[in-house]
Amino acid sequence: MAVIAWVVLLPPSGPPRSVRAAYSESLLPWPVYRIGMPLLEFADRFAREMTPPEMRVPMLAGVWMESVIVYAVAKLSICDVMWSMRQPSSVDEVAQGLVDRGVVTSIQTGHLQRLMDAAIEVGLFAKQGDKYVLTPSGEMLRADHPRSSRATVLFLAGPDGMAPWHAVVNSVQTGNSGWMEVYGKEKFQHMLEEPAQWHTFDRAQAAMSKLLQHSLLAEYAFTGRINRTGSDADFVFCDIGGGEGVIMAEVLSHYPNARGLLLDQSAPVVAANNRFAAKSLADRAMAIEGSFFDPLPQEFQACDYFHLRWILHDWSDHDSHRILSRVAEAAERGAAVLLSEAVLGTQPHIFERHKRLMDLTMMAWHQPGAKERTLSEFDSLLSSLGYKRAAYVESQGPMAVMEYRRPHTHGRPEHHGAS
Ligand SMILES: C[S@@+](CC[C@H](N)C(=O)[O-])C[C@H]1O[C@@H](n2cnc3c(N)ncnc32)[C@H](O)[C@@H]1O
């Protein structure tokens, strides 16, 4: 009975239908998801158990080769060229397309063919006769695809993102971040001095925001748009460390009377304000330069929701507490703190494995103490500032949304949603 209830249960505090509909392409109906995940999990475990360990370990050691194939295909813009030629394309046509578009000045067609044949094996292309076509995964490497992963691949599998990972052996001995081991500075400080690297990271971040924002928008309901005063007037959404404003723009476009404020460092703030202007949101959204370690600008006292996505996992408990203290100082009593993070130990193994890799990425990229956390670790960070969890909303991915409020706020229910 409990299983049936779990399978058919929709996330209890669902958002307006129109919001969910906007993300329907990347979301499964919840019952399908609930049944499909254990099946996927079973198939994954079965494949693992059936592979002899003496084969499995060398295969694990070679996983980076697949990463390099994806990177090379993305970096050479092969998928964009194929798409512009309306495919199917022969290897000669792709080679010519790469030269004509100025992606490369010379090309070895034989080598290109070997790369493309290997990319078939990892599922980026398929063959039709002697010509190549993009699979749905290959399409994600087009720069102009609305859900493109190209920028993410260029950072994650490229030299900037990979080098700190290679320093893990040193990190384990020194306790430094991989970034510090390789570049001699912590990531955000180093990137501010390296605009090209910052740009690659920011593009990747923006692309991942697009990909994962449905966890916030499609599953979280903004509590019936109740604002901090307890009335149902439209709300002020504030994104702390909100990057280039991808999420903010998305929230405001679904809630046409909401307003937004974003806090971040100089480069993303410029990009965010440009984005707001381009999307005709400049009258409702503003990005402000500042540090979340300093008192927040006065404008932030108007916030109904303080949203922090992928912020706390970049920092130690001590620094996370400092950031949240700044939020709590600015927040009026009725305002909610929304954390969008991966939460350890809450999902099937397929996602938990991904979160463990993210945890190691935090060790490689960020200062000592940066890590993924469990739900009780998030709860205790917030409870030390007087906040209680009011909602936990899972998504069909590794991210969850946690809503925290200070108890005894007037005019609103203390609890809603799944917890
Ligand atoms: C991992 S990114 C997350 C960006 C965005 N929230 C998202 O989910 O796409 C971390 C963000 O924190 C910002 N950041 C780092 N240090 C900061 C500081 N001291 N004050 C404000 N923002 C900061 C970075 O510029 C970056 O945009």
The ligand as a Tripos MOL2 file, in Angstrom:
@<TRIPOS>MOLECULE
LIG
   27    29     1     0     0
SMALL
NO_CHARGES

@<TRIPOS>ATOM
      1 C1         28.7910   27.4620   -8.2370 C.3       1 LIG1
      2 S1         28.3810   29.0690   -8.7770 S.3       1 LIG1
      3 C2         26.5870   29.0410   -8.6650 C.3       1 LIG1
      4 C3         25.9320   30.0880   -9.5110 C.3       1 LIG1
      5 C4         24.3950   30.0270   -9.5290 C.3       1 LIG1
      6 N1         23.8340   30.0970   -8.1970 N.3       1 LIG1
      7 C5         23.9150   28.7920  -10.2490 C.2       1 LIG1
      8 O1         23.4220   27.8680   -9.5930 O.co2     1 LIG1
      9 O2         24.0470   28.7320  -11.4780 O.co2     1 LIG1
     10 C6         28.8530   30.0280   -7.4030 C.3       1 LIG1
     11 C7         28.5830   31.5280   -7.5920 C.3       1 LIG1
     12 O3         29.0070   32.1820   -6.3920 O.3       1 LIG1
     13 C8         29.5720   33.4270   -6.7670 C.3       1 LIG1
     14 N2         30.4370   33.9030   -5.6710 N.ar      1 LIG1
     15 C9         31.6150   33.4020   -5.2460 C.ar      1 LIG1
     16 N3         32.0940   34.1070   -4.2110 N.ar      1 LIG1
     17 C10        31.1850   35.0820   -3.9840 C.ar      1 LIG1
     18 C11        31.0830   36.1320   -3.0200 C.ar      1 LIG1
     19 N4         32.0220   36.3020   -2.0760 N.pl3     1 LIG1
     20 N5         30.0000   36.9450   -3.0580 N.ar      1 LIG1
     21 C12        29.0170   36.7650   -3.9900 C.ar      1 LIG1
     22 N6         29.0480   35.7910   -4.9260 N.ar      1 LIG1
     23 C13        30.1180   34.9710   -4.9220 C.ar      1 LIG1
     24 C14        30.3380   33.0840   -8.0250 C.3       1 LIG1
     25 O4         30.6310   34.2500   -8.7530 O.3       1 LIG1
     26 C15        29.3670   32.1520   -8.7280 C.3       1 LIG1
     27 O5         28.4880   32.8550   -9.5570 O.3       1 LIG1
@<TRIPOS>BOND
     1     1     2 1
     2     2     3 1
     3     2    10 1
     4     3     4 1
     5     4     5 1
     6     5     6 1
     7     5     7 1
     8     7     8 2
     9     7     9 1
    10    10    11 1
    11    11    12 1
    12    11    26 1
    13    12    13 1
    14    13    14 1
    15    13    24 1
    16    14    15 ar
    17    14    23 ar
    18    15    16 ar
    19    16    17 ar
    20    17    18 ar
    21    17    23 ar
    22    18    19 1
    23    18    20 ar
    24    20    21 ar
    25    21    22 ar
    26    22    23 ar
    27    24    25 1
    28    24    26 1
    29    26    27 1
@<TRIPOS>SUBSTRUCTURE
     1 LIG1         1 GROUP 0 **** ****
